[in-house]
């Protein structure tokens, strides 16, 4: 079970450039089935990069 409810699941976001797993967040698997992509700050790269959902 996820954090907020039955449909919310914890997902991990990884940087596209250095492949470092930096962030965790939740998403509703029923509403958004595709993988999440967010523009976040990567402390390893020291710049804003695209972070994609990993398995």
C-alpha positions in Angstrom: 0.0 0.0 0.0 1.2 3.5 -0.8 1.5 6.5 1.5 -1.7 8.4 0.8 -4.1 5.5 -0.2 -4.6 2.3 -2.0 -3.9 3.6 -5.5 -0.9 5.9 -4.6 2.5 4.2 -5.0 6.0 5.3 -4.0 8.2 5.9 -7.1 12.0 6.7 -7.3 13.3 9.4 -9.7 16.7 9.1 -11.3 18.8 11.7 -13.1 19.1 11.1 -16.8 22.7 12.3 -17.0 24.5 10.6 -14.1 21.8 7.9 -13.3 21.9 8.9 -9.6 18.6 8.1 -7.7 17.9 11.4 -5.9 14.2 11.8 -5.3 11.2 9.8 -4.1 7.6 10.8 -4.6 4.1 9.3 -4.9 1.9 9.0 -7.9 -1.6 7.6 -8.5 -1.1 4.5 -10.8 -4.8 4.6 -11.9 -4.6 8.2 -13.3 -1.1 8.2 -14.7 0.1 4.9 -16.1 3.1 6.3 -18.1 6.5 7.0 -16.4 6.9 10.3 -14.6 9.4 12.9 -15.9 10.3 15.9 -13.9 12.9 18.7 -14.2 14.7 18.6 -10.8 18.0 19.7 -9.3 20.7 17.0 -9.3 23.3 17.6 -6.5 25.8 15.3 -8.2 25.6 17.2 -11.5 25.1 20.5 -9.7 22.4 21.6 -12.2 18.8 21.1 -13.2 18.3 17.9 -15.2 15.4 15.6 -16.3 14.6 13.0 -13.7 12.7 9.9 -14.8 10.8 7.3 -12.8 12.8 4.1 -12.3 11.7 0.6 -11.3 
